[in-house]
Amino acid sequence: MKVVFAATHSSNAGAQLMWMNLAEEFASRGHDVKAVAFYRKDKNAAATPAGMKWTQILGGPMTTGRDRLRLLARLKSSLQEFSPDVIFTCMPLTAILYAIYIPLFSRKTHLVVCHHTLAGNYSSLMRRISQLLNQRWLRDRVVYVSEAVRVTFEGEGQARNADSVVIRNALPAYIESLLDDLAAERTARIAKEKSNGASDMRPLVLVATGHLRVEKNYPLLLKALARTDDVILKVVGRGIDSDDIFELVKQLEIEDKVEFLGFLPREKTLKIVAEADVFVQPSLVEGHSLAVVEAAKLGLPILVSDIAPQIEAVTDRNGQLCGGVIGVNDVDGWAAALNHLAANRKELEAMGAQSKLLGEEFRFSDVADRYEKLAREVVQESGPTARTIRQRV
């Protein structure tokens, strides 16, 4: 099959990483694959170990009306030249443009729209576009990365649409292998510290990863940290709200308790995570966090906010919570939880064991199998499908 994994822009965000990893996996299975981005947002956007890179429609940022016109023209030629069997999209703009272009310029192509975040997290325009994409004639299937995401699009208490499916995120084989090695090193280090009591003699080390943006709720975490004793925080990432976050650190007078490491390659980031005691993610917004999956596979105790996607992310298939869940606006609750763990280090071992069991449920090969099966189904299905309806337009 000829397959495209498309995003509005290239970056190291979770959705784009997932798309790049799936593109590499599909290519390894013998498919002709492209990871397509309409424009370049982050020059550091990762390529896969096999060397796959984003195919940029524009080749640079999209900042002017002229850029938008160039995108529309180049998207047509890109679609006609590659003529894919299936396109998977992970952002509303890519989905709606391909929904318009496919019946005009590549009628053999099938469209699978994938949602990686809650409907409410889109702008009002993008929400209207997403609602339009609920029309069956515009696409073949819909994928949600969590049940919590599905509910925001299809309705609370509603049965899942027949043409939609929930496929949770996972990590590619080379990352899983790296995490296995890091987890073994972590286990050995913890055993050594336990034998000599070293862990009780140093601060509790927290780690958080991701863009420094309001959605990650760093102000709450920093305010909670200011109310703790014997706790420090390491943050990997950068973003548009960096200056405000740095200023808050100064206002709270916790410069000695926070270390901002900036953007790091994925492998180095995972090493930093593995060396910490607790993974924290008090996000206001998530879909299905890959960072939570990484922490779980490392056997790291996990604390997350109480929004629906996060609760789902730390709940195993038997309905058992495998991480701590604290109010998304509860500064006192976060401070109390951190102080409790700093004073009761022995609880970390049991929490880490729970995380490890959760991590074992996420296997990238299973996720890739489901996407591949879905691609084959939309290509092979017969009858009055979205594709045949589009061909009549």
C-alpha positions as CSV (number, residue, x, y, z in Angstrom):
1,M,0.0,0.0,0.0
2,K,1.0,3.6,-0.5
3,V,0.3,5.4,2.8
4,V,0.6,9.0,4.0
5,F,0.8,10.1,7.6
6,A,-0.1,13.8,7.5
7,A,0.2,16.6,10.0
8,T,-0.3,20.4,9.6
9,H,3.3,21.0,10.7
10,S,6.4,19.1,11.7
11,S,7.5,19.3,15.4
12,N,8.5,17.1,18.3
13,A,5.0,17.1,19.8
14,G,3.4,13.8,20.7
15,A,1.1,13.5,17.7
16,Q,3.9,14.2,15.2
17,L,6.2,11.7,16.9
18,M,3.6,9.1,16.8
19,W,3.0,9.7,13.1
20,M,6.7,9.5,12.3
21,N,7.1,6.3,14.3
22,L,4.1,4.7,12.5
23,A,5.5,5.9,9.1
24,E,8.8,4.2,9.8
25,E,7.0,1.0,11.0
26,F,4.8,0.8,7.9
27,A,7.9,1.3,5.7
28,S,9.6,-1.6,7.5
29,R,6.6,-3.7,6.6
30,G,7.1,-3.1,2.9
31,H,4.6,-0.2,2.4
32,D,5.5,2.9,0.3
33,V,5.2,5.6,3.0
34,K,5.5,9.3,3.4
35,A,5.3,11.5,6.6
36,V,3.9,14.7,5.2
37,A,3.8,18.1,6.9
38,F,2.1,21.1,5.3
39,Y,4.8,23.4,6.7
40,R,7.9,23.4,8.9
41,K,7.4,24.7,12.5
42,D,10.4,23.2,14.3
43,K,13.7,22.8,12.6
44,N,14.6,20.2,15.3
45,A,11.7,17.9,14.4
46,A,13.0,14.4,14.8
47,A,13.7,11.9,12.0
48,T,13.4,8.2,12.7
49,P,16.5,6.0,13.2
50,A,16.0,4.7,9.7
51,G,16.4,8.2,8.3
52,M,12.8,8.9,7.4
53,K,12.2,12.7,7.3
54,W,9.1,14.9,7.0
55,T,8.1,15.6,3.4
56,Q,7.4,19.4,3.7
57,I,4.8,20.7,1.3
58,L,6.0,24.3,1.8
59,G,9.6,23.6,3.0
60,G,9.4,26.4,5.5
61,P,7.1,28.2,7.9
62,M,3.6,29.4,6.8
63,T,3.3,33.0,7.8
64,T,1.7,34.9,4.8
65,G,-1.3,34.7,2.6
66,R,1.0,33.9,-0.3
67,D,2.4,30.9,1.7
68,R,-1.2,29.7,2.1
69,L,-1.8,30.0,-1.7
70,R,1.4,28.1,-2.4
71,L,0.3,25.4,0.0
72,L,-3.0,24.9,-1.8
73,A,-1.2,24.6,-5.2
74,R,1.5,22.3,-4.0
75,L,-0.8,20.1,-2.1
76,K,-2.6,19.2,-5.3
77,S,0.6,18.2,-7.1
78,S,1.9,16.3,-4.1
79,L,-1.4,14.3,-3.9
80,Q,-1.4,13.6,-7.6
81,E,2.3,12.6,-7.8
82,F,2.2,10.1,-4.9
83,S,-1.4,9.0,-5.3
84,P,-1.7,7.2,-1.9
85,D,-4.1,4.5,-1.1
86,V,-4.7,5.8,2.4
87,I,-4.0,9.1,4.2
88,F,-4.0,9.3,8.0
89,T,-4.4,12.8,9.4
90,C,-3.8,14.0,12.9
91,M,-5.0,17.6,12.8
92,P,-8.3,19.2,11.5
93,L,-6.7,21.4,8.8
94,T,-5.0,18.5,7.2
95,A,-8.2,16.4,7.4
96,I,-10.4,19.0,5.8
97,L,-8.0,20.0,3.0
98,Y,-7.5,16.3,2.1
99,A,-11.3,15.7,2.3
100,I,-11.7,18.5,-0.3
101,Y,-8.7,17.5,-2.5
102,I,-9.2,13.7,-2.6
103,P,-12.5,13.6,-4.6
104,L,-11.0,16.2,-7.0
105,F,-7.5,15.0,-7.6
106,S,-7.1,11.4,-6.2
107,R,-10.3,9.5,-6.0
108,K,-8.5,6.2,-5.3
109,T,-7.3,7.6,-1.9
110,H,-9.1,6.8,1.3
111,L,-9.1,9.3,4.3
112,V,-8.8,8.3,7.9
113,V,-9.2,11.2,10.3
114,C,-7.4,10.8,13.7
115,H,-8.0,12.9,16.8
116,H,-5.2,13.2,19.3
117,T,-6.8,15.8,21.6
118,L,-10.1,16.7,23.1
119,A,-12.6,18.6,20.9
120,G,-12.7,21.5,23.3
121,N,-8.9,22.1,22.8
122,Y,-9.4,23.2,19.2
123,S,-10.2,26.7,18.2
124,S,-13.8,27.5,17.3
125,L,-12.9,27.3,13.6
126,M,-11.2,23.9,14.0
127,R,-14.1,22.6,16.1
128,R,-16.5,23.5,13.3
129,I,-14.2,21.7,10.8
130,S,-14.0,18.7,13.1
131,Q,-17.8,18.6,13.3
132,L,-18.0,18.8,9.5
133,L,-15.7,15.8,9.3
134,N,-18.2,13.7,11.3
135,Q,-20.1,13.6,7.9
136,R,-19.4,10.1,6.6
137,W,-19.1,11.1,3.0
138,L,-16.0,13.2,3.8
139,R,-13.9,10.4,5.2
140,D,-13.7,6.7,5.6
141,R,-12.9,6.1,9.3
142,V,-12.2,8.0,12.5
143,V,-9.5,7.1,15.1
144,Y,-9.4,8.5,18.6
145,V,-6.3,8.0,20.8
146,S,-8.4,7.6,23.9
147,E,-12.0,7.0,25.0
148,A,-11.9,10.4,26.7
149,V,-11.1,12.0,23.4
150,R,-13.9,10.0,21.6
151,V,-16.5,11.2,24.1
152,T,-15.8,14.8,23.4
153,F,-16.5,14.3,19.7
154,E,-19.3,11.7,19.8
155,G,-21.0,12.6,23.0
156,E,-21.1,11.4,26.6
157,G,-23.0,8.1,27.1
158,Q,-23.3,7.6,23.4
159,A,-22.4,4.3,21.7
160,R,-19.3,4.5,19.6
161,N,-20.0,5.2,15.9
162,A,-19.7,2.2,13.7
163,D,-16.9,3.8,11.6
164,S,-14.8,4.9,14.5
165,V,-12.2,3.2,16.7
166,V,-10.0,3.9,19.7
167,I,-6.3,3.1,19.3
168,R,-4.2,4.3,22.2
169,N,-0.6,5.5,21.6
170,A,2.5,3.5,22.1
171,L,6.3,3.7,21.6
172,P,8.3,2.3,18.7
173,A,10.5,-0.8,19.1
174,Y,13.8,1.1,19.3
175,I,12.4,3.3,22.1
176,E,10.9,0.3,23.9
177,S,14.3,-1.4,23.8
178,L,16.1,1.8,25.1
179,L,13.5,2.0,27.9
180,D,14.1,-1.6,28.8
181,D,17.8,-0.9,29.2
182,L,17.2,2.3,31.2
183,A,14.6,0.5,33.4
184,A,17.2,-2.2,34.2
185,E,19.8,0.5,35.1
186,R,17.2,2.3,37.2
187,T,16.3,-0.9,39.1
188,A,20.0,-1.6,39.9
189,R,20.5,2.0,41.1
190,I,17.4,1.9,43.3
191,A,18.6,-1.4,44.8
192,K,22.0,0.0,45.6
193,E,20.6,3.2,47.2
194,K,18.2,1.0,49.2
195,S,21.0,-1.0,50.6
196,N,23.1,2.0,51.7
197,G,20.2,4.3,52.5
198,A,21.4,6.9,50.0
199,S,17.9,7.8,48.7
200,D,16.8,9.1,52.1
201,M,19.8,11.4,52.2
202,R,19.0,13.4,49.1
203,P,16.0,15.4,47.8
204,L,13.2,13.7,46.0
205,V,13.7,14.3,42.3
206,L,10.7,15.1,40.1
207,V,10.8,15.2,36.3
208,A,8.4,16.8,33.8
209,T,8.7,16.8,30.1
210,G,7.0,18.7,27.3
211,H,6.6,22.1,25.8
212,L,6.6,25.1,28.2
213,R,3.1,26.1,27.4
214,V,0.1,27.0,29.5
215,E,-1.6,23.7,28.7
216,K,1.1,21.8,30.7
217,N,0.0,23.7,33.8
218,Y,3.6,24.4,35.1
219,P,2.4,27.4,37.2
220,L,0.5,24.9,39.5
221,L,3.4,22.6,39.7
222,L,5.8,25.4,40.6
223,K,3.5,26.8,43.2
224,A,3.2,23.3,44.8
225,L,6.9,22.9,44.6
226,A,7.3,26.2,46.6
227,R,5.4,24.5,49.4
228,T,7.6,21.4,49.7
229,D,10.6,20.4,51.6
230,D,13.4,18.3,50.2
231,V,12.0,18.1,46.7
232,I,13.5,19.3,43.4
233,L,12.2,19.4,39.8
234,K,13.9,18.9,36.5
235,V,12.0,20.1,33.4
236,V,12.9,19.0,29.8
237,G,11.4,21.1,27.1
238,R,10.9,24.7,25.9
239,G,8.0,26.7,24.6
240,I,6.2,30.0,24.0
241,D,5.4,30.5,27.7
242,S,9.0,30.0,28.9
243,D,9.6,33.6,29.9
244,D,6.4,33.7,32.1
245,I,7.4,30.4,33.7
246,F,11.0,31.6,34.4
247,E,9.6,34.8,35.9
248,L,7.2,32.8,38.2
249,V,10.2,30.7,39.5
250,K,11.9,34.0,40.5
251,Q,8.7,35.3,42.1
252,L,8.4,32.1,44.1
253,E,12.1,32.2,45.0
254,I,12.6,28.6,44.1
255,E,15.5,28.9,41.6
256,D,17.5,26.4,43.7
257,K,14.7,23.8,43.4
258,V,14.1,23.9,39.6
259,E,16.4,23.0,36.7
260,F,15.2,23.8,33.2
261,L,17.1,21.6,30.7
262,G,15.6,23.0,27.5
263,F,15.1,20.9,24.4
264,L,17.0,17.6,24.4
265,P,17.1,14.7,22.0
266,R,14.6,12.0,22.8
267,E,17.2,9.4,24.0
268,K,18.8,11.9,26.4
269,T,15.4,13.0,27.7
270,L,14.5,9.4,28.5
271,K,17.8,9.1,30.4
272,I,16.9,12.1,32.5
273,V,13.5,10.7,33.2
274,A,14.9,7.3,34.2
275,E,17.2,9.0,36.8
276,A,14.3,10.8,38.5
277,D,12.2,9.5,41.4
278,V,8.7,10.6,40.3
279,F,7.2,11.7,36.9
280,V,4.7,14.6,37.2
281,Q,2.3,15.9,34.6
282,P,-0.4,18.2,35.9
283,S,-1.7,19.1,32.4
284,L,-4.8,21.0,31.7
285,V,-4.9,19.4,28.3
286,E,-3.8,16.0,27.0
287,G,-5.0,13.4,24.5
288,H,-3.1,10.3,25.4
289,S,0.3,11.3,26.6
290,L,3.4,9.4,25.2
291,A,5.4,10.8,28.1
292,V,3.1,8.9,30.6
293,V,3.7,5.8,28.6
294,E,7.5,6.3,28.7
295,A,7.4,6.9,32.5
296,A,5.3,3.8,33.0
297,K,7.6,1.6,30.9
298,L,10.5,2.9,33.1
299,G,8.6,1.9,36.2
300,L,8.6,5.5,37.4
301,P,5.9,6.5,39.9
302,I,3.4,8.8,38.1
303,L,1.4,11.7,39.3
304,V,-1.1,13.3,36.9
305,S,-4.0,15.8,36.9
306,D,-7.5,14.6,37.2
307,I,-8.7,15.4,33.7
308,A,-10.4,12.5,31.9
309,P,-7.6,11.6,29.4
310,Q,-5.0,11.5,32.2
311,I,-7.1,9.3,34.5
312,E,-7.6,7.0,31.5
313,A,-3.9,7.0,30.7
314,V,-2.9,5.7,34.2
315,T,-5.8,3.2,34.4
316,D,-5.0,-0.4,33.4
317,R,-7.3,-2.6,31.3
318,N,-8.8,-4.0,34.5
319,G,-9.8,-0.5,35.7
320,Q,-7.1,-0.3,38.3
321,L,-5.4,3.1,38.9
322,C,-1.7,2.8,38.4
323,G,-0.7,6.3,39.3
324,G,-1.6,9.2,41.5
325,V,-4.4,11.5,40.4
326,I,-4.6,15.0,41.8
327,G,-6.9,18.0,41.1
328,V,-5.8,20.0,38.1
329,N,-6.2,23.2,40.1
330,D,-5.3,21.8,43.6
331,V,-2.0,23.4,44.5
332,D,-2.4,22.2,48.2
333,G,-3.1,18.7,47.0
334,W,0.0,18.5,44.8
335,A,2.2,20.0,47.6
336,A,0.8,17.5,50.1
337,A,1.4,14.5,47.7
338,L,5.0,15.6,47.0
339,N,5.8,16.2,50.7
340,H,4.3,12.8,51.6
341,L,6.4,11.0,49.0
342,A,9.5,12.9,50.1
343,A,8.9,11.8,53.7
344,N,7.9,8.2,52.8
345,R,10.3,7.0,50.1
346,K,9.4,3.4,50.7
347,E,6.1,4.0,48.9
348,L,7.9,4.7,45.7
349,E,8.7,1.1,45.1
350,A,5.1,0.0,45.1
351,M,4.1,2.9,42.9
352,G,6.9,2.1,40.5
353,A,5.7,-1.6,40.3
354,Q,2.2,-0.4,39.4
355,S,3.6,1.8,36.7
356,K,5.6,-1.0,35.3
357,L,2.6,-3.2,35.0
358,L,0.7,-0.4,33.2
359,G,3.6,0.1,30.8
360,E,3.5,-3.5,29.7
361,E,0.1,-2.9,28.2
362,F,1.4,-0.5,25.6
363,R,3.1,-2.4,22.7
364,F,3.9,-0.6,19.6
365,S,3.6,-3.7,17.4
366,D,0.0,-4.1,18.5
367,V,-0.8,-0.4,17.7
368,A,0.9,-0.6,14.3
369,D,-1.0,-3.9,13.6
370,R,-4.3,-2.1,14.2
371,Y,-3.4,0.9,12.0
372,E,-2.3,-1.5,9.3
373,K,-5.5,-3.6,9.6
374,L,-7.5,-0.4,9.4
375,A,-5.7,0.8,6.3
376,R,-6.3,-2.6,4.5
377,E,-10.0,-2.5,5.5
378,V,-10.7,0.9,4.0
379,V,-8.9,-0.1,0.8
380,Q,-10.6,-3.4,0.5
381,E,-14.1,-2.7,1.7
382,S,-16.8,-2.7,-0.9
383,G,-20.3,-1.3,-1.1
384,P,-21.6,2.2,-0.5
385,T,-18.5,3.5,1.3
386,A,-17.4,7.0,1.8
387,R,-15.0,6.5,-1.1
388,T,-17.7,5.5,-3.6
389,I,-20.0,8.4,-2.4
390,R,-17.1,10.8,-3.0
391,Q,-16.6,9.5,-6.5
392,R,-20.2,10.5,-7.3
393,V,-19.6,14.1,-6.3
